[in-house]
Amino acid sequence: MTTRGTNTLRAGRREMGRRRSLRTLVLVLALLGTAPTRAHAQALDPATEALLQASGAEVVLAGIHGEIDRLLRILGVEPTQAQVDVLTRYLDPAPLLAVMGEELQRLGDADTREAAARLLATGAIARVDSLRDAEPPSVTFDEFVARLEERPPPQARIQLMNDVVAGQAAGPAQVLLAERIREAGHRIARATGATVEPFAPLTQADWVARAEEAHSQTLISFLHEYENVPDDLLEARVQVWLTDAGAWFSEAYSVALAETVSRAADSAATALRGS
């Protein structure tokens, strides 16, 4: 790499560090703030439809209902069939996807959403994921983890993958979503008429610690998952998060997903109390 190229890369990584801190702050504030903003139902425009499709949001949303069911079992709640029907109405992927689209429209204008959708569908992110799917890792994840101590990846590869993980704010995003799901489980449990312990949110210190842990776990997962993706393509993916549209999506996707869970839980709880 030329001196100019090295300096550009270093400058980009410094900028990544700055944006990483800003994104973490945004997500912390989203978690620790007051009750989430409620949006009125609105039609989704083409830019939002394209963004939802390119982001694969439906895959993530498909697991929300199961996670809340799991939390209800942990809390000792056994919903009646009528209550199960209510939860299905509000927590299945289709209604959740519509709510998430509304949240994305609230968080960004059409031009920004269109630009983000193009980045996801045709840019380095799509190429990386396509190659990952075409050339899976040579060993299982457990085998990869077992040999990490003896045969760790080169330091440069670890740093590069760290930038990939940081670029999409994976650690803070995972904790934010998990906390909103946990809060939703408590809200829905109370709405069924069950007596449960009050929801106790994480302290800021615990939140940051869990975000760092989630970041580290995602780093190891990505080192395995993207084993056959070359460095230059991963560098291009990092650069996506440094664009205005990429930085917006990294923040907006996480916040919209969390807000979607909260709104759906509110709607389900209201319906449960009225059933």
Steps between C-alpha positions, in 0.01 A plus 500: 500500500628849417580756770202700386279191520629419849434853621151492353426171673629631833292814464198287421555290809533811716171620355354156564601531865333839526180376338510184711489713814217710362299193404548346841382825659194510274404146596565558870272803492238302311507237773523725805256764381135533585217307339556448127336730248175367360434550130160502335438227244616611157548351156852386416659671203711318236829608663398339828374182333834468318695562820305240697553243227872574458566499875345159561305646792226238469745226598582679826138588570398137450676413825341768720181310579697193606728706723205659678335158540824376657504793743136438595590141588792620710264737681263209563224631273279258306277702264154374416421414140319831460810681628724298267281613209545863604876463519509340155303791358754756621831311517512303175748625234248669268362755750845551650646573156238767436577668834874489432444664164314782672789545741757514218289764324494700822878480535611593149383675184425314177833588334697363794293183511537448125877546523521254790293242311734527200804453725351184650374351174784574260808609695778332694261373768307297243822370340643393836182317596476335159855368524443385858203296385682360198817403689414393856771456768722192484420395858205525737475793739586278798808370321602854410470617861690196629802576284501879552760493775743285303434648156350847532439705185764762412475815710424708193205274419368529856525880489327510164215282623478715812437796271230305318321424828541854633375650176158349546495565877433130554566493874278794604231391254478149643471624858244765407280241330538249782400760758196610302391136463550442874297811582231393253477160666434660837243741357310221325521273804331764717236555233401131517412554866807323634691633800865540407801682634532858367727544200846610613696667219874460476712772653706697252816324624344157449366606163843606377661183638247280321545697179874441515443130564257478208753679280768245589266206437398642164865554410577131555188399311590722203860372492354155448204594282704712256805275495510488119423866435816687394630801688441748219131416487471534878680836477239609249227393742660709774498801269125460450446585867701820455257636242211719611242242392694214659545683830131591504393142437732361768328719757146510363463124449584426863278771643211416264521133594490580871214747458309241300516254789382764746211616283387144430516416871293809584237405243491137614477600867213740428314228310564245775362728768189553290446129422 
